[in-house]
Amino acid sequence: DELECEICCYIYDDDERRPKNLICGHTFCARCMAKEITNGKTTCPTCRQPHNAQAVTDLAFSVVLEKMIRNMPKSLNVGTKSSDSEDEGEKDDYSGGPCSKHKKSVIYFFCQSHSLQICRECTVIDHPFNKCAIMSFKEEIQRRKDINICKASSNFTAIDDKLTALGEFMKENYNIISNEELKIQKWRKEIEDATKTISKRRIANEKAQQEIAKGKVQRKSMEAAKLNLDKSTTKKTIIQNNNNVETVSTNVKQWMGEVSKEFDLHKITPLSQDSEAPANILKGIRNGKNIWAETTINGAKSMSKLTSKDGKLHIHKFTSESHQEGRVHTV
């Protein structure tokens, strides 16, 4: 409290609110004392002892308080809003309300070391800036805003990846459907099995289409949440939209997890013949999984089984004599 003017409750600075000493020992900011003298008041606002100053320049500065103010970190030099700020328009002082420990003080700071919202007295008594990492409450809100904007942006990429994977999933199913329909025409004995496969894949595609629609809704929700957060300027809207982005991000993460589990979406790793095998693929072969290389020769797909030998991945010959770089699937 000794660092702020008792009249306007602003913290002292080295500009228009420099601390001025009265002969009675009380101290007030230069701006408030100038108003007092202009209004014809020549007594101390606290003890009413006359000071007889005719102008604010007649009062001496408090050297001790000025030294304390200049040594304070800039992030701590935050004042409160006074009632005479009529030209400031909409007010948003980024305060966190009254301090639970110091009832008369307002929360203007955030202690990163203890993850606590604190007032000015806390920074002197319990959380001194030379022992704790202190930032203004406004900086903390803006920091959370920046974090959640980055989180929203990263979710866009994750959603797009899942939508692309679902599209590839559908494309692969369409190819399988086409091949199976040709089999029906060529081999009547396989009509029943092919029909079952087609039915299964079509149902899977319908589910995938539904998930794509859900994914697009999730992306629109994420876009709206990020846009609202981008436009946020006041404490209330920033906090509200920060919470909204976190809620939408949780929903997006849950949806992506459900899609990956439902459709077993996998990434495709390019490999050429006799290339060094990634450890996870070799491990898969040792565990008895079927690893296949897929390529396109003369417009038709061709498959070849992969084996592991001497730490290398060997690709058995494709149905055609031509060997081309293909794609590896774990099935």
N, C-alpha and C positions, 0 to 999 in steps of 0.2 A: 504493500500500500504506500510505502514511503516514496515509491518511484512514480506515483501518479498524482495529478492535481486534485485536491479535494473538492474543487468547484465543478470542473467539467468531467472529471474521472478519466481524462486522457493521460497516457503515460508521457512523461517529459521527453523532449527531444532537443536537438541543438539548432532548431529553426525558430518558428514562431511560438513554440511552447517551452522555451528555455525556463528553468526554475529560477524564480526571483525570491530573495530573502527579505522579510520584513524585520524591523528592529525588534519586534517581539519574539522572533525566532521561528515563526511559521513561514512556510514556503508555498507558493502558488505559481502557476505557469504565467508567462509574460502576457499571453493573449487575454486571460481572464482578468489579470490585474489592470491591463489597459482599459478593459470595459468598465471595471470598478471605478477607476479614476475619472474616466470620461463621464460616468453617471454621477460624479461629484462625491463619491464615497472615498474617504481618506482614512478609514479605520480597517483593522484586520478583520476579514470575514469570519474568523474563528473566535478570537478573544476580544475583539472590538477596541484594541489599543490603537490610538492614532499613530500613523506613520508619516503624515504631512508631506508625502510625495506629490508633486504637481504633475508629473509625467512618469510613465513606466520606466523611462531611462534613468530616473533618479534612484531606482531600486537596484541593489547589487545582485549579481548572479550567484547561485549556489555552486561553488567550485566542486564540492564533494559529489553532489548529485549529478552534475554534468559529467564528471569523470566516470561515474558508475554507468550512466546511460551510454557513453561512447564505448565502453568496454563490453557492453551487452552484444550478443550475436544479433545480426539483423533480423533473423527469423523470430526473435523474441520481442522485437520492438513493435508490438501491436497494441493499439489503443482501442478504447470503446467508443461507440457512436454517441455523440452528444445530441441534445434535442434541438440545437440551433443549426443543424446541417440541412437547411431547407432546400438547397439546390442540388442535392445528391440523387434525386429521383428515387427509384425503388431501392430499398435498403436490404442488404444481405450481408451481415457481418461475419458469417461463417463461425459463429460461436456454437459451443456445444451445450449451452444452458448453464445453470448454476453448478458450482463445484459441490460434490457431496461432502467434502471434508471442510472446505472453507465456504460457508453458506453465502457470504457477501461477495464472493469472487466469481467471475464468469470463466468458463472453460474456453481457452483460446489456443491451447497447445496439445501436442500429442507426444508422449514419451515412447519412442521406439524400443528402448531398452526393456521397458516393463509392459509395453502394449496397453498404456493407460491414457485416458483423456484427462488433462490436468489444467489447473488455473495458473495465474501468474505467481501466487504465493507458493504453490507446489514446486515451481521451478527454483525457488529460493530455499525452501525448507527440506522437502522430501526428494526432489529430483533436480539437483543443481546441474546446470548445463555442462560443467566441467567433469561430471561423472556419468551423465546420461545423454543419449542421443535425442535431442529435442527438436521438433519441427512445429510450425504453426498448424492449428487445426485445419486451416484452409489448405495448406500444402498436403496434409494427410488425405483430405477429401479428394483433392486433385490427383494424388498418387493412386488412390483406389480407382478413380475414374480411368486413368491411363491403363492400369492393369486390366480392368474389365473390357476396355476397348480392344486391347490386344487379345484377350480371351475370346471376344466375339469374332475378331478377324480370323483367329486360328480355327474356330469352329466352322467358319465358312469353308475353309480348305478341307476339313474333315468331312463335312456334309457332301461336298462336291466329289470327294474320293469315293464315298459310299454310293452316291448316285451313279457315278461312272461304273463302279463295280457291279451294281445292279443292272445297268444297261448291258454290260458284257455278259452277265449271267443270262439275261434274256436273249441276247444275240446267240449265245452258245446253244440255248435251248431251241431257238428257231432252226438252227442248223441241224440239230439232232432230229427235230420233228420232220424236216424236209427229207433227211436220209431215211428215216423210218417209213415215211410214206412211199418212197421209192422201193423200199424192201417189200412193202405190202403188194405192190404191183408186180414185182419180179418173183417173189417167193411166197406163194399162198400159204404154205405151211407155217410161215412166221407171222401171219396176219394177227393172230391173237396176242402174241407177245409184243409185237410192234404197236398194236392198238393200246395195250396197257401202258407202254412207255410214253406214247403220245399223250394219253390222258393224264398221266402223272406230271409230265413236263408242262402241259397246259395249265394244270392246277397250280404248279409252281410259278409259272409266269403270271397267273392272275394274282397270286400272293405278292410276287415281286412288283407288279404294277401298282397294287394297293400301297406297298411300302414306298414306292417312288412318289406316289401322291402324298403320303405322310411326310416323306423327306422334304418335298417342296414346301409343304406347310411349315415344317420346322425351320426351313431356311428363311421363309418370309417372316416368321416370328423373330428369328435371329436378326434379320435386316432391320425390322422395325425397332427392336430393342436397342441395336447399335446406333441407329439414326437418332432415336430419342436421347440416348446417352451422349452422342456427339453434340446435340443441340443444348444439352443441359448447361446452365450457367449458375443457378442458385443452389445453395446447400440442399434445400428440400428436394428439388428435382434430380440433383446428382445422386443423392442417397436413394431416392425412390427408383431411379433408372438403373443404378448399380445393382440394387436388389433384383430388379426385373431381369437384367442380363444374367445374373447368377442363376435365377430360377429357370430361365429359358435354356441356359447352358447345361443345367442338370437334366432337363428334359431331352435335349439333343443328345447328350452322352448316353442316357438310358436308351433312346431310340437306336442309336448306332450300335450299342451292345446287343440289343435284341435282334437287329437285322443281321449282324455278323454271326450270331449264334444260330439263327433260323436258317440262313442260306449258306453257311459255311464259306463265306466269301474269302478268297485267297488271292495273294499276289502272284504274278507270273514272273519267273526268273529266266532271262535269256541265257542259253548255254550252247556252245558248239561242241562238235565231236572231240573226245579225249581232253576236254578242258578240266582244269582243276575243280573238283567238286566242293561246294560249300559243305561245312561240317554237318549242318542240319540235314542235308539231303543224304549224305553218306550214312548218317545215323538212321535215317528213315529206311534206307535199303537194308541195313543190318537188322532192323526191327521187323523186317518182312513186308514193308509197304511196297506197293507197286508204283514205280516211278517210270513215267513214259515221256518221251520226246515227241513233239508234234511239229510237223512242217507241212508246207504246201508245195507239191510238185506237179507242174503242168496243170495248175488249177484245181487239183484234187488234194485232199488231206491225206497224210501218211503218218503212221505211228511207228515208233521204235522203242523197245524196252531198254532201260538204262541199268548198268551194273557198276559195282565199285571194285577196283583192283589197284593195289599198290598206291592207295591214296588218291587215285584219279577216277574220274567218272568216264566210263566207256559207253558209247552208244552203239547198239547193234544195228546192222544195216537196215535202212528203210526199205519199203517194198520196191522202190525205184533205186537204180544204181547211183543216182545223184544224191550227194549229201549236202544238206543246207542247214544253216543255223535255224533252230526252231524254238519252241517254248516248252518249259517243263511244268507238268501238272502233278500234283500229289492226289491220287484218287483212291 
